[in-house]
Amino acid sequence: MAEPEIRKIIHVDMDAFYASVEQRDDPALRGRPVAVGGRQRGVVMAASYEARKFGVRSAMPSVTAKRMCAELVFVKPRFEVYKEVSRQIREIFLDYTPLVEPLSLDEAYLDVTSNLKNIPLASDIAREIRARILERTGLTASAGVSYNKFLAKLASDYRKPNNQTVIPPEKGPGFVEGLDVAKFHGVGPKTAEKMKRLGINTGADLKEQSLEFLEQYFGKSGTYYYAIARGNDERRVVPNRPRKSVGSETTFMEDLGRPQEIEEGVDSVLDDVWSYCERTGMSGRTVTVKIKYADFQIVTRSRSLPAPVASRDELARTSVALVRTIFPLEKKVRLLGVSLSNMAERTDAPPPAPQLTLGL
């Protein structure tokens, strides 16, 4: 039998994407620590590399970030701009391969095992893509090149910013063994803590565990951990992967304390969710409301319907009914969010208008 073809996978990750766009468009921000997000409330959505030197990170509460960096400049997000830049970048990707799997606006996998330009080395493709991104957008990107998705993603983060790393097949297992498990894609903070309680600190430690042990402590994920500890990952690059959920949330400038305020707050986040449904012809059967109290405690309420939500009014009725289950209020609310999951095509929806997917 013929040897299986070694895949060539590139993971491209823009460098501090939102913050870099803001620094590009406002010369006064260049060289300064910048955070995209709300200054008084909410969290940091993105931090420039100047801000990261002070320990500022995405998902950090804004008040904490300001304590860590007194000179931090907060900038409101401009998602339409980020989406347009993302579209430009995705067009570049598609010049090389139709196998582009977006993970978010600022990163994607590319399978260039067979590529449209017949360039033999994946590292040359990655280098060319990064140069074209810089020329077209004025932004830098980092890339990881390897024989599977797991290693390509690890590699893209290895020498950031504005660089690339190649992990060939003969070096994959050794590369994994030397890394902290907290750096592994697919191992979140809680799982990393659990692993370390079990004495699993590095890839080498993980490799020493049997499949039975990993399945006992980590369930179905144990099989994945067993494979990646050996540098193996059989997942394919899947273009245009259907979204599993869509949601929106907002942190209010002042905590909400009255039921009417809460209900109006829920309704205020629905437009982004429903605009996605109208644009794509998709909807979801399960509605989830997220409530974050003033003391940062988070609770959720969900309801699954017989069919995908058919209108904004139905989404509003269901969301408000869910949030009413927390009444009477015991404490004030700082954030509200609504999401749809169990996605499917809406039977009542007209065909979506042809458009370029804003994937990356």
C-alpha positions in Angstrom: 0.0 0.0 0.0 1.1 3.5 -0.7 2.3 5.7 2.1 -0.4 8.3 3.2 0.3 11.7 1.9 1.8 14.1 4.5 -0.5 17.1 4.8 0.7 20.7 4.6 -1.3 22.8 7.0 -0.8 26.5 7.7 -2.3 28.4 10.6 -2.3 32.1 10.1 -3.0 34.3 13.1 -3.1 38.1 12.9 -1.0 39.9 15.5 -3.1 41.7 18.1 -5.7 42.2 15.4 -8.2 44.6 16.7 -5.6 46.7 18.5 -3.3 46.7 15.5 -6.2 47.9 13.2 -6.8 50.8 15.6 -3.1 51.7 15.7 -2.9 51.6 11.9 -5.9 53.9 11.5 -4.9 56.4 14.3 -1.2 57.4 14.2 -1.5 58.8 17.7 -2.0 55.3 19.1 1.2 53.8 17.6 3.8 52.8 20.1 1.3 53.2 22.9 -0.4 50.6 25.1 -3.9 50.2 23.6 -6.9 48.1 24.7 -10.0 47.6 22.6 -13.1 47.6 24.8 -14.9 49.7 27.5 -12.9 51.7 29.9 -15.3 51.9 32.8 -17.2 48.6 32.4 -16.7 45.3 30.6 -13.6 43.6 29.6 -10.6 44.0 27.3 -11.4 42.5 23.9 -7.8 42.9 22.5 -4.6 44.4 23.8 -1.6 45.8 21.8 1.8 44.3 22.3 2.8 47.5 24.2 -0.1 46.8 26.6 0.8 43.1 26.9 4.2 44.0 28.4 2.3 45.2 31.4 0.3 42.0 31.7 -2.8 43.3 30.0 -4.7 40.5 28.3 -7.9 39.9 26.4 -10.9 38.9 28.6 -9.4 40.9 31.5 -11.8 43.3 33.3 -11.1 46.8 32.1 -10.6 48.1 35.7 -7.9 45.5 36.3 -6.2 46.4 33.0 -6.1 50.1 33.9 -4.6 49.2 37.3 -1.8 47.2 35.6 -1.1 49.9 33.1 -1.9 53.5 34.0 -1.1 54.8 30.5 -3.5 52.3 28.8 -5.6 53.9 26.1 -9.1 52.4 25.6 -10.7 52.4 22.2 -14.2 51.4 21.2 -14.4 48.4 18.9 -15.3 48.9 15.2 -16.5 45.6 14.1 -17.4 46.6 10.6 -13.8 47.7 10.0 -12.5 44.5 11.4 -14.8 42.5 9.2 -13.8 44.4 6.1 -10.1 43.8 6.8 -10.9 40.1 7.5 -12.6 39.9 4.1 -9.5 41.3 2.4 -7.3 38.7 4.2 -9.6 35.8 3.3 -9.4 36.8 -0.4 -5.7 36.4 -0.2 -6.0 32.9 1.3 -8.4 31.8 -1.4 -5.7 32.6 -4.0 -3.8 29.7 -2.7 -6.4 27.1 -1.7 -10.1 26.6 -1.4 -9.5 24.7 1.9 -9.7 27.6 4.3 -11.2 27.0 7.7 -11.8 30.3 9.7 -11.7 30.1 13.4 -12.5 33.8 14.0 -12.1 37.1 12.2 -8.3 37.0 12.8 -7.2 33.4 12.3 -7.7 30.5 10.0 -6.3 27.1 8.9 -5.3 26.5 5.3 -4.6 23.1 3.8 -2.0 23.7 1.0 -1.1 20.1 0.4 -2.2 20.8 -3.1 -2.2 24.5 -3.8 -3.5 26.7 -6.6 -0.1 28.2 -7.3 1.9 24.9 -7.3 4.4 26.2 -4.8 6.2 23.1 -3.4 7.0 24.4 0.1 4.3 25.3 2.5 6.7 27.6 4.3 7.1 29.7 1.1 3.4 29.9 0.8 3.1 31.2 4.4 5.8 33.7 3.8 4.2 35.0 0.7 0.7 35.2 2.3 2.1 37.2 5.2 3.9 39.6 2.8 0.7 40.1 0.8 -1.4 40.7 4.0 1.1 43.4 5.1 1.1 45.0 1.7 -2.7 45.1 1.4 -3.7 45.9 5.0 -0.6 47.3 6.6 -0.9 44.6 9.3 1.4 41.8 10.4 0.5 38.2 10.7 2.2 35.2 12.2 2.0 31.7 10.8 2.6 28.1 11.9 3.4 25.4 9.3 3.1 21.7 10.0 1.6 18.4 9.1 -1.5 18.8 11.2 -3.8 21.4 12.7 -2.7 21.0 16.3 0.9 21.6 15.6 0.3 24.4 13.1 -1.6 26.3 15.7 1.1 25.8 18.3 3.7 26.9 15.8 1.9 30.2 14.9 2.1 31.3 18.5 5.7 30.2 19.0 7.6 33.2 17.7 4.9 36.0 17.6 4.6 38.7 16.4 5.4 38.9 12.7 7.1 35.6 12.3 6.6 32.0 11.4 7.6 28.6 12.7 7.8 25.3 10.8 7.4 21.9 12.6 8.3 19.0 10.2 7.0 15.5 10.9 10.3 14.3 12.4 10.2 17.1 15.0 6.5 17.1 15.9 6.5 14.7 18.9 9.6 16.3 20.4 8.2 19.8 20.1 5.0 18.7 21.9 7.0 17.0 24.7 8.8 20.2 25.7 5.7 22.4 26.1 3.6 23.2 29.1 0.1 21.6 28.7 -1.5 25.0 29.3 -0.2 26.1 25.9 -2.0 23.3 24.1 -5.0 24.2 21.9 -8.0 22.3 23.2 -6.7 22.4 26.8 -8.5 25.2 28.6 -7.4 26.7 32.0 -9.6 24.4 34.1 -8.4 21.3 32.3 -4.8 22.5 32.6 -5.3 22.9 36.3 -6.8 19.4 36.6 -3.9 17.9 34.6 -1.4 19.6 36.9 -3.1 18.2 39.9 -2.6 14.8 38.4 1.1 15.6 37.8 0.8 16.3 34.1 2.7 19.5 33.5 4.3 19.0 30.1 3.7 17.2 26.8 6.1 14.6 28.0 4.1 14.0 31.1 0.9 13.7 29.1 2.6 11.2 26.7 3.4 8.9 29.7 -0.3 8.5 30.5 -2.3 5.5 29.1 -5.4 6.0 27.0 -7.4 4.3 29.7 -6.1 6.8 32.3 -6.9 9.8 30.2 -10.4 8.6 29.3 -11.1 7.9 33.0 -10.2 11.5 34.0 -11.2 13.4 30.9 -13.9 11.4 29.2 -14.1 11.6 25.4 -11.4 14.3 25.3 -8.9 11.7 26.6 -8.6 10.2 23.2 -7.7 13.6 21.7 -5.1 14.3 24.5 -3.6 10.9 23.9 -3.1 11.6 20.2 -1.8 15.2 20.5 0.8 14.1 23.2 2.3 12.1 20.3 2.1 14.9 17.8 -0.9 13.3 16.0 -4.1 15.1 14.9 -6.2 13.7 12.1 -8.7 16.5 11.9 -9.2 17.9 8.4 -9.4 21.5 7.4 -13.1 22.1 6.8 -14.0 25.2 4.8 -17.2 27.1 5.8 -17.8 25.2 8.9 -21.5 25.8 10.1 -21.7 27.9 13.2 -22.9 26.0 16.2 -24.3 29.1 17.9 -24.8 32.9 17.6 -25.0 35.3 20.4 -24.6 38.9 21.6 -24.1 40.5 25.0 -23.5 43.9 26.5 -22.2 45.3 29.8 -24.2 48.3 31.0 -22.7 51.5 32.1 -24.8 51.3 35.3 -26.0 48.2 37.0 -29.6 47.4 36.4 -31.9 46.9 39.4 -35.5 47.0 38.2 -37.3 44.2 36.3 -38.4 46.6 33.5 -34.7 47.6 33.0 -33.7 44.0 32.8 -36.3 43.1 30.2 -35.4 46.1 28.1 -31.7 45.2 28.5 -32.4 41.7 27.1 -34.3 43.1 24.2 -31.4 45.6 23.4 -29.0 42.7 22.5 -31.3 40.8 20.2 -30.7 42.9 17.0 -27.2 41.4 16.4 -28.5 37.9 16.9 -31.5 38.3 14.7 -29.6 40.1 11.9 -27.3 37.1 11.6 -30.4 34.9 11.3 -31.9 37.0 8.6 -28.6 37.3 6.7 -27.9 33.6 6.7 -31.3 32.0 6.8 -30.3 30.1 9.9 -31.7 30.1 13.4 -31.6 28.0 16.5 -34.0 25.9 18.6 -32.3 26.6 21.9 -32.4 30.1 23.4 -30.0 30.9 26.3 -30.0 34.0 28.4 -26.8 34.9 30.3 -26.9 37.1 33.4 -23.9 38.5 35.1 -24.6 40.1 38.4 -22.8 43.1 39.9 -20.6 40.8 42.0 -19.6 39.0 38.7 -21.6 35.8 39.5 -22.9 34.4 36.2 -26.1 32.4 35.7 -27.8 31.1 32.5 -31.3 30.1 31.6 -32.1 28.0 28.5 -35.1 26.7 26.7 -35.3 24.4 23.7 -38.2 24.9 21.3 -39.8 22.4 18.9 -38.5 24.3 15.9 -35.9 27.0 15.2 -37.0 30.5 16.3 -38.9 32.0 13.4 -39.0 35.7 14.2 -37.4 38.4 16.3 -40.6 38.7 18.2 -40.5 35.0 19.1 -36.9 35.4 20.2 -37.8 38.4 22.3 -40.7 36.6 24.0 -38.6 33.6 24.8 -35.7 35.6 26.1 -37.8 37.8 28.3 -39.6 34.8 29.7 -36.3 33.2 30.6 -34.9 36.3 32.3 -38.1 36.7 34.3 -37.1 33.4 36.1 -34.5 35.4 38.1 -37.2 37.8 39.5 -37.4 39.0 42.2 -33.9 40.3 41.9 -31.6 39.6 44.8 -28.8 41.8 43.4 -28.2 44.1 40.5 -27.2 43.0 37.0 -24.2 44.4 35.1 -24.3 42.2 31.9 -27.0 40.5 29.8 -26.6 38.3 26.8 -28.7 36.1 24.5 -27.6 33.3 22.3 -29.1 30.7 19.9 -27.8 27.2 19.5 -28.9 23.9 17.9 -28.7 25.8 14.6 -30.7 24.8 11.5 -32.1 26.4 8.4 -35.3 28.5 9.0 -38.1 27.0 6.9 -39.8 30.4 6.7 -36.6 32.2 5.5 -36.0 33.5 1.9 -32.8 32.3 0.3 -29.9 34.4 1.6 -28.4 37.0 -0.8 -25.2 35.8 -2.5 -22.2 37.3 -0.6 -18.6 36.6 0.2 -18.3 34.8 3.6 -16.5 37.1 6.1 -14.8 34.1 7.6 -11.4 34.9 8.8 
